[in-house]
């Protein structure tokens, strides 16, 4: 059995078996109670008859419930909006001018990465553009924006100095050192040609043409990820592509809503496309291996491309040493590309239980993430969905190739149903040692409330606290009144996390389509311990993207993967943050490097950032 396999005992906390039995018992008990209540209600209504009325005096008296163990209270952690105070004055431009073109609803991404190698997370915000027919001759077009971090969460705009004052109808970003020179490069996905921007000592140069990464100029690219799919030591690139779109197609679709008129059309009205997989050839160039690698999926009924991809999660799901890919598709089945280890992928989403929701339907899937959020061998995939669709939470069922949607039993389903969710990811916001869940929300139709009273264009983000085995459901929704400025309604799209101010906890950046981003400082003061780990690998993949790190503290093993691609169109920081709760030390840190080698470190000090360099 390969090291790090979900079924490997070394990959689990000592009490994993007991935890699984406990969860199963609680879920079975909850199901039995619901059945009993339903039977009782049917029996009661049948006894009453249609004309029977119950007066207050005749009302049945409730029997006191059996006393049970108190549910832990959700920790109070406030997030403070410091966007303007921190120096971030960017405003996203989507070019909307009344025509209701679909791309106006979908951007833009954010990357938190160290562009200048000074040890802190800098901020890149991807911009879209005005439409060509609206541009004035000689007028200034919007560009992306790069802000340098001073290490304390204060930012200065260095876009022009860094060579990033570039205009495109941008969507998302991937960050990775593709050429192994020690400086993190950028790939910008777009509606139109994509861009590869090589970092040369803190200044970026456009290397798209030389690398061969522009893609089809008519293609609409969304999320992307640098990852080493063939284990040759350098970073390859996956690019998700959305629907076949042009202004003419959009106008021909001419989607309308009663009470609004012309509106943003659903993706069902557009044909699908294939994604890209580019192999890094090690000389600064990439080869498109999409077809031969098996990631082009056709609809068996039509023979045409099926995918309408918005997000991707690279992770080694079965611990065989090769990174697999979950691709979130909007209104068609999700794909799971299993890496066979021979340069090819096999699409097994339906067989693994990841393609459809619990009712067998495709969802309006937006963002996605993956994590071992139960501190056990059970892997979870989260997918944010359209309004009136619950967020999906697929969890492995004791087998890395079998998944079931446990969104309802894990406490996410009902609370997420009305929201339209884009970015979703796991992170430990309170540093208690359990991964919590975040969702950035916002509708695509700015006048939706005129036709659906339950829906609003701007929607507050959601935070779910991971209660572990102490609660009937793993996740507990955090009350909006207890999260500070996190609860403000937004037209949320991309999101990312990093320790922006150097205090050990994770801050947030949320982007808005056609509006300003929000920088949220995490002001938790719970006294929990933490450990931040930064890896330095050998060879071209110097940042060890794809490595898996386990930290054992207090007898519980937590694991995270070095993978900046998370959520929707965005990139989180490279260092891994492990919350440790009340544990003032880490008994063990185990690292599985991308090349499969492992090393273990004992008695690692906490409340600091520790750098581990791969041994020769």
C-alpha positions in Angstrom: 0.0 0.0 0.0 1.4 3.4 -1.0 2.4 5.8 1.7 -0.3 8.3 2.4 -3.1 6.1 1.0 -6.4 6.9 2.6 -6.6 3.4 3.9 -3.2 3.5 5.5 -3.3 3.4 9.3 -0.3 5.9 9.4 -2.6 8.4 7.7 -5.3 8.3 10.5 -5.7 9.6 14.0 -5.5 6.8 16.6 -9.3 7.0 17.3 -10.4 7.0 13.6 -12.4 3.7 14.0 -14.2 5.0 17.0 -15.0 8.3 15.3 -16.4 6.5 12.3 -18.6 4.3 14.5 -19.7 7.4 16.4 -20.7 9.3 13.3 -22.5 6.3 11.9 -24.5 5.8 15.2 -25.4 9.5 15.3 -26.6 9.5 11.6 -28.5 6.3 12.1 -30.1 7.7 15.2 -31.1 10.9 13.5 -32.6 9.0 10.6 -34.6 6.8 12.9 -35.9 9.8 14.8 -37.0 11.5 11.5 -38.8 8.3 10.5 -40.5 7.9 13.8 -41.6 11.5 13.8 -43.0 11.1 10.3 -44.9 7.9 11.2 -46.2 9.6 14.3 -47.4 12.7 12.4 -49.2 10.5 9.8 -50.9 8.5 12.6 -51.9 11.7 14.4 -53.3 13.3 11.3 -55.2 10.1 10.5 -56.7 10.0 14.0 -57.8 13.6 13.8 -59.7 13.4 10.6 -60.2 16.3 8.2 -62.7 18.3 10.3 -61.2 17.8 13.8 -60.1 20.9 15.6 -57.8 21.0 18.6 -58.2 23.7 21.2 -55.3 24.9 23.3 -56.6 23.0 26.3 -56.8 19.8 24.3 -53.4 20.2 22.7 -51.1 17.3 23.4 -48.5 17.9 26.1 -44.9 17.5 25.0 -42.8 15.1 26.9 -39.5 16.4 28.1 -36.6 15.1 26.0 -34.0 12.9 27.6 -31.1 15.1 28.8 -28.2 14.9 26.4 -24.6 16.2 26.3 -24.4 19.9 25.6 -23.4 20.9 22.0 -20.2 23.1 22.1 -20.7 26.7 21.3 -19.4 28.1 18.0 -16.3 30.2 18.8 -16.7 33.9 18.3 -14.2 35.1 15.6 -14.7 38.4 14.0 -13.4 39.4 10.6 -12.7 43.1 9.9 -12.9 44.7 6.5 -9.6 46.5 6.1 -9.7 46.8 2.3 -9.2 50.6 2.1 -7.1 50.9 5.2 -4.7 48.3 3.8 -4.3 50.3 0.6 -6.4 48.1 -1.8 -8.3 50.4 -4.2 -8.9 48.0 -7.1 -12.4 47.8 -8.7 -13.2 45.0 -11.0 -14.5 45.9 -14.5 -16.8 43.5 -16.3 -17.8 45.8 -19.2 -21.5 45.5 -18.6 -23.5 48.1 -20.5 -27.0 46.6 -20.8 -26.5 43.8 -23.4 -26.3 41.1 -20.7 -23.4 39.2 -22.1 -22.8 36.0 -20.1 -19.0 36.6 -19.3 -20.0 39.7 -17.4 -21.3 37.5 -14.6 -18.3 35.2 -14.0 -15.0 37.0 -13.2 -12.6 37.5 -11.5 -9.9 35.6 -9.6 -7.4 36.4 -6.9 -4.0 35.1 -6.1 -2.1 35.4 -2.8 1.5 34.6 -3.5 5.0 35.8 -2.8 6.0 37.5 -6.1 9.1 39.2 -4.7 10.5 36.4 -2.4 10.4 38.5 0.7 8.4 35.9 2.7 4.9 37.3 2.8 1.8 36.9 0.6 1.3 39.6 -2.0 -2.1 40.2 -3.7 -2.9 39.9 -7.4 -6.4 40.8 -8.6 -7.5 39.7 -12.1 -9.6 42.2 -14.1 -11.9 41.8 -17.1 -12.3 44.5 -19.7 -14.7 46.8 -21.5 -16.2 45.3 -24.7 -14.5 46.3 -27.9 -17.5 48.2 -29.2 -17.5 50.4 -26.2 -13.8 51.3 -26.1 -12.8 54.8 -27.0 -10.0 55.4 -29.3 -6.8 56.1 -27.3 -8.8 55.5 -24.0 -7.2 53.7 -21.1 -8.3 50.1 -20.6 -8.6 48.4 -17.2 -5.7 46.1 -16.2 -5.1 43.6 -13.5 -3.6 44.8 -10.2 -0.6 43.6 -8.1 -0.2 44.8 -4.5 3.0 44.3 -2.6 2.6 43.3 1.1 4.8 44.9 3.7 4.5 41.8 5.9 2.0 43.5 8.2 -1.0 43.4 5.9 -0.4 46.9 4.3 -0.4 46.9 0.5 1.1 49.2 -2.2 0.2 49.1 -5.9 3.2 47.8 -7.9 1.3 46.8 -11.0 3.2 48.9 -13.5 6.6 48.4 -11.9 6.1 44.6 -12.0 5.1 44.7 -15.7 1.5 43.6 -15.1 -0.4 46.6 -16.4 -1.8 44.3 -19.0 -5.4 44.4 -20.4 -7.5 41.3 -21.3 -10.9 40.0 -20.5 -9.4 38.0 -17.6 -11.1 35.4 -15.5 -8.7 33.5 -13.2 -5.1 32.9 -12.2 -2.7 30.1 -11.5 0.5 30.7 -9.7 3.5 28.3 -10.0 7.2 28.3 -10.7 7.0 26.6 -14.0 10.6 27.1 -15.0 12.2 26.2 -11.7 14.2 29.5 -11.3 12.9 30.2 -7.8 10.3 32.9 -8.8 6.6 32.2 -8.9 5.1 32.8 -12.4 1.5 33.5 -13.3 -1.0 32.1 -15.8 -4.0 34.3 -16.5 -7.1 32.6 -18.0 -9.4 34.7 -20.1 -12.3 35.1 -22.4 -10.0 35.0 -25.5 -6.2 34.3 -25.5 -4.7 33.3 -22.2 -1.4 34.7 -20.9 1.7 33.2 -19.3 3.7 35.8 -17.3 7.2 34.7 -16.4 8.6 36.2 -13.1 12.2 37.3 -13.6 13.3 38.7 -10.2 10.0 40.4 -9.4 9.2 41.7 -12.8 6.9 39.8 -15.2 7.4 39.3 -19.0 4.8 37.8 -21.4 6.1 34.4 -22.4 2.8 33.1 -23.8 3.8 32.7 -27.4 7.2 31.1 -26.6 5.5 28.6 -24.2 2.6 27.9 -26.5 -0.1 28.6 -23.9 -2.4 31.1 -25.6 -5.0 28.5 -26.4 -7.8 29.0 -28.9 -8.6 32.7 -29.2 -12.3 31.9 -29.3 -12.2 29.7 -26.1 -13.4 30.9 -22.7 -11.0 29.7 -20.0 -11.8 29.7 -16.3 -9.9 28.0 -13.4 -6.4 26.6 -13.9 -3.8 24.7 -11.9 -0.1 24.1 -12.0 0.6 20.5 -11.0 3.0 17.7 -11.9 0.7 15.1 -13.5 3.5 12.9 -14.9 5.9 13.0 -11.9 8.8 14.2 -14.0 9.7 17.0 -11.6 8.3 20.0 -13.3 4.9 21.7 -13.2 2.4 21.0 -15.9 -0.8 23.0 -16.4 -4.5 22.2 -16.5 -6.9 24.8 -17.9 -10.7 24.5 -17.4 -12.8 25.8 -20.3 -16.4 26.8 -20.0 -19.0 27.0 -22.8 -18.8 27.9 -26.5 -19.6 31.6 -26.4 -19.6 34.7 -28.6 -21.6 37.9 -28.7 -23.5 36.6 -31.7 -24.4 33.3 -30.0 -25.4 35.2 -26.9 -27.7 37.5 -28.8 -29.2 34.6 -30.7 -30.0 32.8 -27.4 -31.7 36.0 -26.3 -32.6 34.6 -22.8 -35.4 36.6 -21.1 -37.1 36.7 -17.7 -40.6 37.9 -17.2 -40.5 41.2 -15.4 -36.8 41.9 -16.4 -36.6 41.3 -20.2 -33.3 40.3 -21.6 -31.3 38.5 -18.9 -28.1 36.5 -18.4 -28.8 33.1 -20.1 -28.1 29.8 -18.4 -25.2 27.6 -19.5 -27.7 25.0 -20.8 -28.3 27.3 -23.7 -24.6 27.0 -24.9 -22.6 24.1 -26.2 -19.8 22.5 -24.1 -16.0 22.6 -24.7 -12.9 20.5 -23.9 -10.4 21.5 -21.3 -6.6 21.8 -21.9 -3.8 19.7 -20.4 -0.4 21.1 -21.1 2.8 19.0 -20.5 5.8 21.0 -19.4 8.6 20.1 -21.7 11.3 21.4 -19.4 12.7 24.0 -21.8 10.2 26.8 -21.2 7.7 25.3 -23.7 4.5 23.3 -23.2 2.8 20.6 -25.3 -1.0 20.3 -25.6 -1.6 16.6 -24.6 -5.3 17.0 -23.9 -6.5 14.4 -26.4 -3.8 11.8 -25.8 -4.0 12.2 -22.0 -7.8 11.4 -22.0 -9.3 14.6 -20.6 -11.5 15.3 -23.6 -14.9 14.0 -22.8 -17.7 13.8 -25.4 -21.4 13.4 -24.9 -22.1 9.8 -25.9 -25.4 10.9 -27.4 -24.1 13.7 -29.6 -20.4 13.0 -29.9 -19.7 16.6 -29.1 -17.8 18.1 -26.1 -19.7 17.6 -22.8 -17.7 19.8 -20.4 -18.7 23.2 -19.1 -15.9 23.5 -16.6 -15.5 26.3 -14.0 -13.2 24.8 -11.4 -10.6 22.1 -10.7 -9.2 20.4 -7.6 -5.9 18.4 -8.1 -5.4 15.8 -5.4 -4.0 12.3 -5.1 -7.3 10.7 -4.0 -6.1 7.1 -3.6 -2.5 7.7 -2.4 -0.8 6.0 -5.4 1.6 8.9 -5.9 -0.1 10.5 -8.9 -2.3 13.6 -8.8 -5.9 13.2 -9.9 -8.4 15.9 -11.0 -11.9 16.7 -10.0 -13.5 19.1 -12.5 -16.7 21.0 -11.5 -19.0 21.4 -14.6 -21.9 23.8 -14.7 -25.2 22.0 -15.4 -23.6 18.8 -16.7 -22.0 16.0 -14.8 -18.7 16.6 -13.0 -15.6 14.8 -14.1 -13.1 12.9 -12.1 -10.0 12.2 -14.0 -8.2 9.3 -12.4 -4.4 9.5 -13.1 -3.4 6.0 -14.3 0.3 6.8 -13.9 1.2 6.2 -17.5 0.5 9.7 -18.8 -3.2 9.1 -19.2 -6.3 9.9 -17.2 -9.5 7.9 -17.0 -12.8 9.7 -16.4 -14.6 7.9 -13.6 -16.8 10.5 -12.0 -20.0 8.5 -12.3 -18.4 5.3 -11.1 -16.9 7.0 -8.1 -20.1 8.9 -7.1 -18.8 12.4 -7.9 -20.7 13.2 -11.1 -24.2 14.0 -9.9 -26.0 15.1 -6.8 -27.8 12.8 -4.3 -30.8 12.7 -6.7 -28.8 11.8 -9.7 -29.0 15.3 -11.2 -26.2 17.5 -12.6 -25.9 20.8 -10.7 -24.9 24.3 -11.5 -21.4 23.6 -10.1 -19.1 26.6 -9.6 -16.1 26.3 -7.2 -14.5 23.2 -5.6 -12.0 22.1 -3.0 -10.7 18.9 -1.5 -9.5 18.1 2.1 -9.3 15.5 4.8 -11.6 17.7 7.0 -12.4 14.9 9.5 -8.8 14.4 10.5 -9.2 10.8 9.2 -8.6 8.8 6.1 -11.9 10.1 4.6 -11.4 12.5 1.8 -14.1 15.2 1.1 -14.8 17.2 -2.1 -17.0 20.3 -1.7 -18.7 21.9 -4.7 -20.5 25.2 -4.6 -23.7 25.2 -6.6 -26.4 27.4 -8.1 -29.2 29.0 -6.1 -31.8 26.5 -4.8 -29.2 23.7 -5.0 -27.4 22.7 -1.8 -23.7 22.8 -1.7 -22.4 19.3 -2.5 -20.1 17.5 0.0 -18.8 14.2 -1.4 -17.1 12.0 1.2 -15.2 8.8 0.7 -16.9 5.8 2.2 -14.0 3.8 3.5 -12.8 3.3 0.0 -11.0 6.0 -2.0 -13.0 5.2 -5.1 -16.5 5.3 -3.5 -18.1 8.7 -2.5 -21.5 9.8 -1.2 -22.9 13.3 -0.9 -23.2 13.9 2.9 -24.0 17.6 2.7 -27.2 17.2 4.7 -25.9 14.9 7.4 -22.8 17.0 7.8 -24.8 20.2 8.3 -24.2 22.1 5.1 -27.2 21.3 2.9 -30.2 23.3 4.3 -28.1 26.3 5.2 -26.6 26.6 1.7 -29.7 25.8 -0.4 -30.8 29.4 -1.1 -27.3 30.7 -1.8 -25.6 30.8 -5.2 -22.0 29.8 -4.3 -18.9 30.4 -6.3 -15.6 30.0 -4.3 -15.7 27.3 -1.7 -12.7 26.0 0.4 -11.7 24.3 3.6 -9.5 26.3 6.1 -9.1 26.4 9.9 -10.2 29.9 10.7 -10.2 29.5 14.5 -7.0 27.3 14.7 -8.7 24.6 16.7 -7.2 21.8 14.5 -10.3 21.1 12.4 -10.8 22.4 8.9 -13.8 24.7 8.6 -15.7 25.6 5.4 -16.1 28.9 3.6 -18.4 29.9 0.7 -18.4 33.2 -1.3 -21.9 33.8 -2.5 -23.6 36.1 -5.0 -26.2 35.8 -7.8 -25.5 36.2 -11.5 -28.6 38.2 -12.3 -28.5 41.7 -10.7 -32.3 42.1 -10.9 -33.1 38.6 -9.6 -35.1 39.9 -6.7 -37.7 41.3 -9.0 -38.7 37.8 -10.1 -37.7 35.7 -7.2 -38.5 37.1 -3.8 -36.2 34.6 -2.0 -33.2 35.6 -4.1 -30.8 38.6 -3.9 -28.0 39.7 -6.2 -25.7 40.5 -3.3 -25.5 37.7 -0.7 -23.4 37.4 2.4 -20.6 34.8 2.4 -21.0 31.8 4.7 -18.7 30.2 7.3 -19.3 26.7 8.7 -17.5 25.8 11.9 -16.2 22.2 12.1 -17.5 20.8 15.3 -15.9 17.4 14.8 -17.6 14.5 16.6 -18.9 16.6 19.4 -22.1 17.7 17.4 -24.8 15.8 15.6 -23.5 17.3 12.3 -19.9 18.0 11.6 -20.5 21.6 10.4 -22.4 24.3 12.2 -23.3 27.5 10.4 -21.7 30.5 12.0 -24.3 33.2 12.8 -23.9 36.3 10.6 -23.9 38.5 13.7 -20.9 36.7 15.1 -18.5 37.0 12.2 -18.1 40.8 11.9 -17.7 42.2 8.4 -17.6 38.7 6.9 -21.4 38.9 6.8 -21.7 41.9 4.4 -23.7 41.1 1.3 -21.5 40.8 -1.8 -21.5 39.9 -5.5 -18.9 37.3 -4.4 -16.9 35.3 -6.9 -13.2 34.3 -6.3 -11.7 34.0 -2.8 -8.4 33.1 -1.2 -6.8 32.9 2.2 -3.3 33.7 3.6 -1.7 35.0 6.8 -1.5 38.6 5.4 -0.4 40.3 8.7 2.0 37.7 10.1 0.0 36.8 13.2 -0.5 33.1 12.5 -4.2 33.0 11.6 -5.7 33.1 8.1 -7.1 36.2 6.6 -9.5 36.4 3.6 -9.7 38.2 0.2 -13.1 37.9 -1.6 -13.5 39.4 -5.1 -16.7 40.8 -6.5 -17.8 41.0 -10.1 -18.0 44.6 -11.3 -17.1 45.9 -7.9 -14.3 46.2 -5.3 -12.7 43.2 -3.5 -12.9 42.8 0.2 -9.9 42.2 2.4 -10.9 40.6 5.7 -8.5 40.5 8.7 -9.0 37.6 11.0 -9.2 38.9 14.5 -9.5 35.6 16.3 -8.1 35.8 19.9 -8.9 32.3 21.2 -5.4 31.4 22.4 -5.1 28.5 20.1 -1.6 27.2 19.0 -0.6 26.9 15.4 2.2 25.8 13.1 2.9 27.1 9.6 5.0 25.0 7.3 6.8 26.1 4.1 8.4 23.4 2.0 11.4 23.8 -0.3 11.7 20.9 -2.7 14.4 19.6 -5.1 14.5 20.1 -8.8 12.2 22.4 -10.8 9.2 22.0 -8.5 10.9 24.1 -5.8 7.7 24.9 -3.9 6.8 21.2 -3.6 3.4 21.6 -5.1 1.5 18.3 -4.6 3.4 17.4 -1.4 1.4 16.1 1.5 2.1 17.1 5.1 0.9 15.4 8.3 1.1 17.1 11.7 0.4 15.0 14.8 -0.4 16.9 18.0 -2.3 15.7 21.0 -2.6 12.3 19.4 -4.5 13.6 16.4 -3.1 13.7 12.9 -4.0 16.5 10.6 -3.0 16.5 6.9 -2.9 19.2 4.2 -1.6 19.2 0.7 0.5 21.9 -0.9 -1.9 23.0 -3.6 -2.5 26.7 -4.2 -5.4 26.1 -6.6 -8.6 26.2 -4.5 -12.1 27.4 -4.8 -13.0 29.4 -8.0 -10.5 31.1 -10.3 -8.1 31.7 -7.5 -4.9 30.7 -5.6 -4.2 30.5 -1.9 -0.7 31.0 -0.3 1.8 28.2 -0.4 2.6 27.8 3.3 0.4 25.4 5.1 -1.3 26.5 8.3 -2.1 23.9 10.9 -4.3 24.9 13.8 -3.4 22.9 17.0 -6.0 24.1 19.5 -4.7 23.7 23.1 -1.7 21.6 22.0 1.5 23.5 22.8 3.7 21.2 20.7 3.7 18.9 17.7 4.9 15.4 18.3 5.5 14.6 14.7 5.6 16.2 11.2 5.6 13.8 8.3 6.2 15.0 4.8 5.5 13.1 1.6 7.4 15.0 -1.1 6.1 15.1 -4.7 8.7 12.5 -5.8 7.3 10.0 -3.3 10.1 10.2 -0.7 9.1 10.8 2.9 10.8 12.3 6.0 9.7 12.6 9.6 10.5 15.3 12.1 9.9 14.9 15.8 9.0 17.5 18.5 8.5 20.5 16.2 8.1 23.8 18.0 4.8 25.7 17.3 3.4 29.2 17.0 5.9 29.9 14.3 6.6 29.3 10.6 9.0 26.4 10.0 10.8 25.8 6.7 11.6 22.2 5.7 14.0 21.6 2.8 13.9 18.3 1.0 16.9 16.1 1.9 19.4 15.2 -0.9 
